[in-house]
Amino acid sequence: MGLSVFTFAAAKITNGLIFHVGRGDYKAKFWLQPIALAVSFGFAEPELRDIQRLVEEHCDELIEAFIFVFMAGVEELTSSIAVRSWVEDGRVWLELSDQRLISFPVSKYRRLAGAPEELVKKVQLRAQGRALRWEELERRHLG
């Protein structure tokens, strides 16, 4: 599937949650409840099936992340960015620019939980501190 960017949008919460996927000029939007492709531009059918499978596998996590971001106050969360990330005692930790520390358990995410610890510890900050990436894990999974 290559490297893609995943984001959320919710024009009207009453209409449901929409999850955006993009790579270059390629775009796809999926409704999360129920899961369905809303619109797509550029992605081939096999890629869309792979993306939909990932959305289905991680739907609960996506909804939790949406609630965390949109229900906790977008302004407060987007004003802070991660300045450092690390893995310690089975948790991924982030130090934010406002000096807050947040973490989540590695075991919550199937791909991380099943990966060797030395690879999980190679977490990298991306997108100016607004995203995490595990390049070596991605290569193993997609390769």
C-alpha positions in Angstrom: 0.0 0.0 0.0 3.0 2.3 0.5 3.2 5.2 2.9 -0.2 6.8 3.5 -1.4 9.6 5.8 -4.4 8.8 8.0 -6.5 11.7 9.5 -10.0 12.3 10.9 -12.8 14.6 10.0 -16.3 15.2 11.4 -18.1 18.0 9.7 -21.2 17.1 11.7 -21.0 14.6 14.5 -24.6 13.6 13.9 -23.7 12.5 10.4 -21.0 10.1 11.7 -17.3 9.8 11.8 -15.3 10.0 8.6 -11.7 8.7 8.5 -9.4 10.1 5.7 -6.6 8.3 4.0 -4.2 10.1 1.6 -1.1 9.5 -0.4 0.0 12.2 -2.7 -3.1 13.1 -4.8 -4.8 9.8 -3.8 -7.6 10.2 -1.3 -10.2 8.0 0.3 -12.8 8.6 3.0 -14.4 5.9 5.1 -17.4 6.1 7.4 -16.6 4.4 10.7 -20.1 3.6 11.9 -20.9 1.5 10.0 -17.7 1.0 8.1 -18.2 1.9 4.5 -16.2 3.7 1.7 -17.6 7.2 1.3 -15.5 8.3 -1.6 -12.1 7.6 -3.3 -9.9 9.2 -5.8 -6.8 7.5 -7.3 -6.5 4.4 -5.1 -6.8 1.1 -7.0 -9.4 -1.4 -5.9 -6.8 -3.8 -4.2 -5.4 -0.8 -2.2 -8.9 0.2 -1.2 -9.6 -3.3 0.0 -6.4 -3.3 2.0 -7.2 0.1 3.5 -10.7 -1.0 4.4 -9.4 -4.1 6.0 -7.1 -2.0 8.2 -10.0 0.3 9.1 -12.1 -2.7 10.1 -9.3 -4.2 12.1 -8.6 -1.0 14.0 -12.1 0.6 14.1 -12.3 0.7 17.9 -8.9 2.3 18.2 -9.8 4.9 15.5 -13.0 5.8 17.3 -11.1 6.0 20.6 -8.5 8.3 19.0 -11.3 10.4 17.5 -13.0 10.8 20.8 -9.6 11.7 22.5 -8.9 14.4 19.9 -12.3 15.9 19.2 -14.1 15.4 22.5 -11.2 16.5 24.7 -10.8 19.9 23.0 -9.0 20.2 19.7 -7.4 23.6 20.5 -5.8 22.3 23.7 -4.4 19.2 22.0 -3.3 20.7 18.7 -1.5 23.6 20.5 1.0 21.1 21.9 3.2 18.8 19.9 5.4 15.9 20.9 9.0 16.9 21.4 10.3 13.4 22.5 9.1 9.8 22.3 10.4 6.6 23.8 9.2 3.1 24.9 9.7 2.1 28.5 8.1 -0.7 30.6 5.7 -1.7 27.8 4.4 1.8 27.2 5.0 4.3 24.5 5.7 7.7 26.1 5.4 11.2 24.6 6.7 14.4 26.1 4.6 17.3 24.8 5.8 20.9 24.2 3.7 22.1 27.1 5.7 19.6 29.4 2.9 17.1 29.7 3.7 13.4 29.6 1.3 11.0 28.0 1.6 7.3 27.3 -0.3 4.3 26.0 0.3 0.6 26.4 2.1 -1.2 23.6 -0.2 -4.2 24.3 -3.2 -2.2 23.1 -2.1 -2.2 19.5 -1.8 -5.7 17.9 1.1 -4.8 15.5 3.2 -3.3 18.3 2.3 -6.0 20.9 3.5 -8.8 18.5 6.7 -7.1 17.5 10.1 -7.6 19.0 10.8 -5.1 21.7 14.0 -3.7 20.0 11.8 -2.7 17.0 9.1 -1.2 19.1 11.7 0.9 20.8 12.7 2.5 17.5 9.6 4.8 17.5 10.2 8.1 15.7 8.3 11.4 15.8 7.1 12.6 12.4 4.9 15.4 11.1 6.4 18.1 13.3 5.6 16.1 16.5 2.1 15.1 15.5 2.6 11.5 14.5 4.6 8.4 15.5 6.2 6.0 13.1 7.9 2.6 13.3 9.7 2.4 9.9 11.3 -1.0 10.4 8.0 -2.5 11.5 6.2 -1.0 8.5 8.8 -2.5 6.2 8.4 -5.9 7.7 4.6 -5.7 7.6 4.4 -4.4 4.0 7.4 -6.3 2.7 
